[in-house]
Amino acid sequence: MAVSVSGSKKKRVSRGSKSMSGVVPEREVVLRDALVGKVEPENLNWLVRTADARKFLAPDQSPTVDFKEHLSKTVIQLTSHDKIASTRATEIKQEIKNRLIATERSKLDEKWVDYTADVIIPGGSVFGLGAQLTQMISPPGVLIKGFLPLPGGAMGPLQATQKTKVGDVIVSINGAKVDTTNMHTAMMTLNMIAQVAHISKQNQSLSLRISRFERASPSALASVIKRALEPTIVSKLENSPLIQAYAQATQPVFGVELEYWLLNRSSVVSEIFAPYERTDELDELFRKHGYSVKGQEGLLHKELSCEKMYGLFDVASLLRKYIDDGEVGRGRNKTSLKTAKQVCTAVISHLKKCLAK
């Protein structure tokens, strides 16, 4: 028999109170009430449908189970899920902002510049290169994290060249290129040469190829950030339903198969960004033909007195279809438009025919 939820004493109620979804309605009311004020309101409907909530809401409970204790434990579990979901939502929104900034920043004239630094490690030195080093993935190499404070304010061999800065990356050692497959070996090589200098009491020479990132000016970076975080764009991306799906993916709804790709933040961010990036790519292509896609005068917003493309789309709706889905079907037995270049070529050809009439 199911147990009612009114009062501290267990009372038998009819199995007829069981809902069609396989839960006790009274229990769900009590659980929702217990969660109000403890979890984010937008997460409440999701939380009561998770596996942990389902255990509490199930009609067949052991008569030895204390109702209040079971309710308390369930609330603690669901509150924990809510905190994790809120944290994941916050993190992915920050990642979206980072991606927006990186996209805009890529348009600046910032680049990695390589140069050579000849280094001599003094014989007998116990300080090696006098720097903190770690592995760097992009560009692949050995990152200079910092310089060691030496006695008397002296500079270590790497810093003494006057050619290196914190943040530089060693990309070649004595002509041997450092890449993703041999970074660990490169670190060991630098350490070994330092040990040889210390033990042999003889100077050791190194020819290092250094890569340094040349940044834009602070004012240019500030302008990029302001442009990238334009409220309308940020709001549109942050309203993607994929953010909530990602946030809640660690505790899927009971009986619903988990889409494991939602556990990968990078994949979710890329999926959210796809329409934004397709719009930018289209705009760049169309500008070469004297048109724009974005803005009030862009093709996405301009009404053209042309016949429909393939008998299915006007220009604006075709562009929106590609931006949203990454593909445009052209009707039965015809190949789809699957790249921005294909879309641009098709639309420009259509516009030329339209304007020629």
C-alpha positions in Angstrom: 0.0 0.0 0.0 1.1 3.6 -0.6 1.7 5.9 2.3 0.0 9.3 2.5 2.0 12.4 3.1 -0.2 14.3 5.6 1.1 14.3 9.2 3.9 12.4 10.8 2.0 9.1 11.1 1.9 6.6 8.3 -1.7 6.2 7.0 -2.8 3.8 4.3 -4.3 5.3 1.2 -5.9 3.6 -1.7 -3.8 2.6 -4.7 -6.3 4.5 -6.7 -4.4 7.7 -5.8 -1.5 6.5 -8.0 -1.1 8.7 -11.0 -0.9 7.5 -14.6 2.9 8.4 -14.5 3.5 5.8 -11.8 4.0 8.3 -8.9 1.9 9.3 -5.9 0.5 12.8 -6.6 0.5 13.8 -3.0 4.1 13.0 -2.6 5.0 15.1 -5.6 3.1 18.1 -4.1 5.0 17.7 -0.8 8.4 17.3 -2.6 7.8 20.4 -4.7 6.8 22.4 -1.6 10.0 21.2 0.2 12.1 22.3 -2.7 10.6 25.8 -3.2 13.2 28.4 -2.1 16.0 25.8 -2.1 16.5 25.4 -5.8 16.4 27.6 -8.9 12.7 27.9 -10.0 13.5 26.9 -13.6 15.1 23.7 -12.4 12.1 22.5 -10.3 10.2 20.6 -13.0 13.4 18.9 -14.1 14.4 17.9 -10.5 11.2 16.1 -9.7 11.5 14.0 -12.8 15.0 12.7 -12.0 15.8 9.2 -10.8 16.4 10.3 -7.2 13.0 12.1 -7.1 11.3 9.1 -8.7 12.5 6.8 -5.9 10.7 9.1 -3.4 7.6 9.4 -5.6 7.2 5.7 -6.3 3.9 4.3 -4.9 5.4 1.1 -3.5 7.4 2.0 -0.4 8.6 -0.3 2.3 6.5 0.2 5.5 9.8 0.5 7.5 10.9 3.6 5.5 10.5 6.8 7.6 8.7 9.3 5.4 10.3 12.5 6.8 13.8 11.0 6.7 13.2 9.9 3.1 11.9 13.4 2.1 14.9 15.1 3.8 17.4 12.9 2.0 15.7 13.4 -1.3 15.7 17.2 -0.9 19.4 17.1 -0.1 20.1 15.0 -3.2 18.0 17.3 -5.5 19.5 20.4 -4.0 22.9 19.1 -4.8 21.9 18.4 -8.4 20.5 21.9 -8.7 23.8 23.5 -7.5 25.7 21.4 -10.0 23.4 22.4 -12.8 23.6 26.1 -11.9 27.4 25.9 -11.8 27.5 24.1 -15.2 25.1 26.8 -16.7 27.3 29.6 -15.4 30.5 28.0 -16.7 29.1 27.4 -20.2 27.8 31.0 -20.4 31.2 32.2 -19.5 32.7 29.9 -22.1 30.3 31.5 -24.6 31.5 35.0 -23.7 35.1 33.8 -24.0 34.4 32.3 -27.5 32.7 35.6 -28.6 35.8 37.6 -27.5 38.2 35.1 -29.2 36.2 35.3 -32.4 36.4 39.1 -32.5 40.0 39.1 -31.3 41.0 36.8 -34.2 40.2 39.7 -36.5 43.0 41.8 -35.0 46.6 41.7 -36.3 47.9 39.6 -33.4 50.3 36.8 -34.2 53.1 34.6 -32.9 56.6 35.8 -33.8 59.7 33.6 -33.7 63.2 34.7 -32.8 66.5 33.1 -31.6 68.0 33.3 -28.1 71.5 31.9 -27.5 71.8 30.8 -23.8 74.9 29.8 -21.8 74.4 27.9 -18.6 77.4 28.5 -16.4 79.4 25.5 -15.3 78.7 24.5 -11.7 75.4 26.4 -11.6 72.6 24.8 -9.5 69.9 27.1 -11.0 69.9 25.7 -14.6 68.1 28.1 -16.9 66.8 30.0 -13.9 63.1 29.7 -15.0 59.9 27.8 -14.3 59.0 25.8 -17.4 55.9 23.7 -18.3 54.4 22.1 -21.4 52.4 24.2 -23.9 49.9 22.8 -26.3 49.3 25.7 -28.7 51.8 26.6 -30.0 53.4 23.3 -29.0 56.5 23.9 -27.0 57.9 24.7 -23.5 56.2 27.6 -21.8 58.3 30.1 -19.7 56.0 30.5 -16.7 58.3 32.7 -14.7 61.9 33.4 -13.7 63.5 32.1 -10.5 64.6 34.7 -7.9 68.3 34.2 -7.6 70.6 35.3 -4.7 71.7 38.9 -4.9 69.0 39.7 -7.5 71.0 38.0 -10.2 69.3 36.9 -13.4 69.2 33.3 -14.6 70.8 32.4 -18.0 67.5 32.5 -19.9 66.4 35.9 -18.5 70.0 37.3 -18.8 69.8 37.0 -22.6 67.4 40.0 -22.5 65.4 38.3 -25.2 62.9 36.3 -23.2 59.7 37.2 -21.3 57.3 35.4 -19.2 54.7 33.8 -21.6 57.3 33.1 -24.3 57.3 29.5 -25.7 60.5 27.5 -26.6 59.6 25.9 -29.9 63.0 24.5 -30.9 66.1 23.4 -28.9 69.5 23.3 -30.7 67.6 23.0 -34.0 65.3 20.2 -32.8 61.6 21.3 -33.2 59.4 20.8 -30.2 55.9 19.4 -31.1 53.1 17.6 -29.3 54.8 14.2 -29.5 58.1 15.2 -27.9 57.3 17.9 -25.4 58.2 15.6 -22.4 61.5 14.8 -24.1 62.2 18.5 -24.7 61.6 19.2 -21.0 64.0 16.4 -20.0 66.6 17.7 -22.5 66.6 21.1 -20.9 66.9 19.6 -17.4 69.7 17.2 -18.5 71.8 20.0 -20.0 71.4 21.9 -16.8 72.6 18.9 -14.8 75.6 18.4 -17.1 76.6 22.1 -16.5 76.3 21.5 -12.8 78.2 18.2 -12.6 80.9 18.9 -15.2 81.6 22.4 -14.0 81.7 23.4 -17.7 79.5 26.0 -19.5 76.8 24.5 -21.7 75.5 26.4 -24.8 71.9 26.3 -26.0 70.4 27.8 -29.2 66.7 28.2 -28.5 64.0 29.3 -31.0 61.4 31.3 -29.0 57.9 32.1 -30.0 56.2 35.2 -28.6 52.6 36.4 -29.0 52.4 40.0 -30.1 49.3 41.4 -28.6 47.1 44.3 -29.8 47.1 47.5 -27.8 45.0 47.7 -24.6 42.6 50.1 -26.3 42.1 47.8 -29.3 41.5 44.8 -26.9 39.0 46.9 -24.9 37.1 47.7 -28.1 37.1 44.0 -29.1 35.6 43.0 -25.8 32.9 45.7 -26.0 32.0 44.7 -29.5 32.1 40.9 -28.8 29.8 41.2 -25.7 27.2 43.3 -27.4 24.1 42.5 -25.2 21.8 41.4 -28.1 24.3 38.8 -29.3 25.1 37.6 -25.8 21.4 37.3 -24.9 20.6 35.4 -28.0 23.3 32.8 -27.4 22.6 32.5 -23.7 19.0 31.7 -24.5 19.9 28.6 -26.3 18.0 25.6 -24.9 21.2 23.6 -25.2 22.6 25.4 -22.1 19.8 24.0 -19.9 20.3 20.6 -21.5 24.0 20.7 -20.8 23.5 21.9 -17.2 21.0 19.1 -16.5 22.8 16.3 -18.4 24.5 14.9 -15.3 21.1 13.9 -13.9 18.8 13.0 -16.9 15.1 12.7 -16.5 14.0 9.2 -15.4 13.4 6.9 -18.3 15.0 9.3 -20.9 18.2 8.2 -22.6 21.1 10.5 -21.9 22.8 12.1 -24.9 26.4 11.8 -23.9 27.7 14.6 -26.1 25.9 17.0 -23.8 28.5 16.2 -21.2 31.2 17.7 -23.4 31.2 21.5 -22.8 33.3 22.2 -26.0 30.8 20.3 -28.2 27.8 22.1 -26.7 29.5 25.5 -27.1 30.4 24.7 -30.7 26.8 23.7 -31.4 25.4 26.9 -29.9 27.9 29.0 -31.9 27.3 27.2 -35.2 24.5 29.6 -36.4 26.5 32.7 -35.3 29.6 31.5 -37.1 27.6 30.5 -40.2 26.2 34.0 -40.3 29.6 35.6 -40.1 31.0 33.3 -42.8 28.1 34.1 -45.1 28.4 37.8 -44.5 32.1 37.7 -45.4 31.4 35.8 -48.7 28.5 38.0 -49.8 30.5 41.2 -49.2 32.9 40.1 -51.9 29.9 40.4 -54.3 28.7 43.8 -52.9 26.0 42.4 -50.6 25.8 42.0 -46.8 23.9 39.4 -44.7 23.7 41.2 -41.4 22.2 44.6 -40.5 19.0 46.3 -41.6 20.1 46.4 -45.2 21.4 42.8 -45.2 19.8 40.0 -47.2 18.4 38.5 -44.0 16.1 41.5 -43.6 15.6 42.8 -47.1 12.5 42.0 -49.0 13.2 41.2 -52.6 10.7 40.9 -55.4 12.1 37.7 -56.8 10.5 34.3 -57.4 11.3 31.7 -54.8 14.5 29.7 -55.1 13.7 26.0 -56.1 10.0 27.0 -55.6 10.6 26.7 -51.9 12.5 29.7 -50.4 12.8 33.4 -50.8 16.4 34.6 -50.3 16.0 35.6 -46.7 14.3 32.3 -45.6 16.9 30.2 -47.5 19.7 32.0 -45.7 18.0 31.6 -42.3 17.5 27.9 -43.1 21.2 27.4 -43.7 22.2 29.5 -40.7 19.9 27.5 -38.4 20.4 24.0 -39.8 23.7 24.1 -41.7 22.0 22.7 -44.8 19.3 23.6 -47.3 17.3 21.0 -49.1 16.4 21.8 -52.7 13.5 19.5 -53.2 13.1 15.9 -54.2 16.1 14.1 -55.9 18.3 17.2 -55.6 21.5 17.6 -53.6 21.4 19.9 -50.6 23.4 23.1 -50.2 25.8 22.1 -47.4 28.5 24.8 -47.3 28.4 28.6 -47.1 30.1 28.9 -50.5 27.4 26.7 -52.1 24.7 28.9 -50.5 26.5 32.1 -51.6 27.0 30.9 -55.2 23.3 29.8 -55.5 21.9 33.1 -54.1 24.2 35.3 -56.2 23.2 33.4 -59.3 19.6 33.8 -58.4 19.9 37.5 -57.7 21.6 38.1 -61.1 18.7 36.4 -62.9 16.2 38.3 -60.8 17.7 41.7 -61.3 18.2 41.1 -65.0 14.5 40.9 -65.6 
